[in-house]
Amino acid sequence: MNRPPLLALARTEASGEIALCAPQVGVWSDPPAPGLVLGPGSSLGALTQLGRRRALVVPEGVEGVIEGDPPRQRARAVGYADVLVRVRPGAAAARKAASGRAASGDAEGLHRILAPTDGVFYAAAAPGSPRLAPIGARLQVGQTVGLIEVMKTFHPILYGGASLPESAEVVEVLAADGEEVRAGQGLFVLR
């Protein structure tokens, strides 16, 4: 059964930065890189609890650039409300300039599904199989739209998130099958 992504907790700090925090106890992995522009629904990596891995995403109302140094570890134990990353707000213009394509909230009615981590993107479950989310496909929350291979392990990319509607149509596929992608890179444009 596909589980919906978890929403990070957000709090505004005295400095004006937004702290994105763990919504549960667990092991946080695949952190996004400093300097990455985030918006609602962007990937913050994954949170694993009792062997169950769930995507962790940015909640509504948070947009900005990740501040600070790269994490020293690819995975670390976190407690409830532990700060995962700090975001400098006000990055809508930076995201538009960086992507050159429609991003979540950039154009009326258009949204993007972003790569949750660095890896190799696969559009089908197996070679020769039909694409999981071809252009024109109607997506529902929890539906697998692609796979990311990281160190010979395949992770499903699930449709859903706070900034995405219950159902949407794929209007553009931004990554080629077998293409190496980076965390936060656009994979699909939806309407």
Stockholm file with secondary structure:
# STOCKHOLM 1.0

chainA/1-191         MNRPPLLALARTEASGEIALCAPQVGVWSDPPAPGLVLGPGSSLGALTQLGRRRALVVPEGVEGVIEGDPPRQRARAVGYADVLVRVRPGAAAARKAASGRAASGDAEGLHRILAPTDGVFYAAAAPGSPRLAPIGARLQVGQTVGLIEVMKTFHPILYGGASLPESAEVVEVLAADGEEVRAGQGLFVLR
#=GR chainA/1-191 SS CCCCCEECEEEECTTSCEEEECSSSEEEESCCCTTCEECTTCEEEEEEETTEEEEEECCTTCCEEEESCCCSCSEEEECTTCEEEEEEECCHHHHHHHHCSCCTTTSTTCEEEECSSSEEEESBSSTTSCBSSCTTCEEETTCEEEEEEETTEEEEEECCCTTSCSEEEEEEECSCTTCEECTTCEEEEEC
#=GC SS_cons         CCCCCEECEEEECTTSCEEEECSSSEEEESCCCTTCEECTTCEEEEEEETTEEEEEECCTTCCEEEESCCCSCSEEEECTTCEEEEEEECCHHHHHHHHCSCCTTTSTTCEEEECSSSEEEESBSSTTSCBSSCTTCEEETTCEEEEEEETTEEEEEECCCTTSCSEEEEEEECSCTTCEECTTCEEEEEC
//
